[in-house]
Amino acid sequence: MKKKIMITVASLAALGAAVAGYLHFSGRTPFGHSYFR
């Protein structure tokens, strides 16, 4: 159970970092064409 929580936290952290980096580098368009399928 604890391992699942750690995996979830790690996934959220990675997703947050990816979104933050994407927003930082894209500038104007928060959600681009190829970001979400």
ABEGO torsion letter per residue (X at the ends): XAAAAAAAAAAAAAAAAAAAAAAAAAGABABBAAABX
